[in-house]
Amino acid sequence: MRRSRIAVFVSSILLAAGTALTGATAAQASGQAAASGYVALGDSYSSGVGSGSYISAGGDCKRSTKAYPYLWAAAHSPSTFDFTACSGARTGDVLSGQLGPLSAATGLVSISIGGNDAGFSDVMTTCVLQSDSACLSRINTAKAYVDSTLPGQLDNVYSAISAKAPNAHVVVLGYPRFYKLGTTCVGLSETKRKAINDAADYLDTATAKVAADHGFTFGDVRTTFTGHEICSGSSWLHSVEWFNIGESYHPTAAGQSGGYLPVLTSAA
């Protein structure tokens, strides 16, 4: 008789616990299901610099209707779409000026960030205008920054996103390799091209690690851009654009639709 009462008592505790857990899980699922807004954060690779068709209201941020966030929103009709990515943005700019639309109703966040913090523009300027040794030295400086400082800056951004959009699935988009190697190509030396590609890999590896630490999905675009690098004959990236220097080394409209959009679609 005592054993029967104990069994009943234990069963009731287990049932209550199961109900509580089930209720919590259901509430969490309900919150995630209700969160269907999309917020696109980040730098020029997310705003769409290089792809044209810029939205006038975006001003110097150069947000394009041909950028992958705009294309994804057009195809999937989220309940809300906020496009705050901006040309030239660094991690601090995301924190200070891009997070406003995030909320518990945000279901998807995409972001590319970190390249400007690591000195992307200065690296490319040095490599285009100076010697192989100067290019490699500047790249080594950028790599040292990626090792010592960038992870903490990314951590601050990712933590802020999670705090403001607790129900969101966050996709962190990386950067492509810029050059096809082993082919005749006017412009930078093979030494410079390889070093620049290695730097892109270095940045992507560091970014992917911090994203994983936060439970975010890393969207690796290097695969989709393979065969479409500069010097490939079918490039989805601008080389140096002397008459529109700001678009240099950014994805074309084809790079946004063929390189970035499929990665976000798959990851989302």
Secondary structure by P-SEA (a helix, b strand, c coil): caaaaaaaaaaaaaaaaaaaaaaaaaaaaaaaaaccbbbbbbcccccccccccccccccccccccccaaaaaaaaccccbbbbcccccccaaaaaccccccccccccbbbbcccccccaaaaaaaaaacccaaaaaaaaaaaaaaaaccaaaaaaaaaaaaaaaccccbbbbbbbccccccccccccccaaaaaaaaaaaaaaaaaaaaaaaaacbbbbbccccccccccccccccccccccccccccccccccccccccaaaaaaac
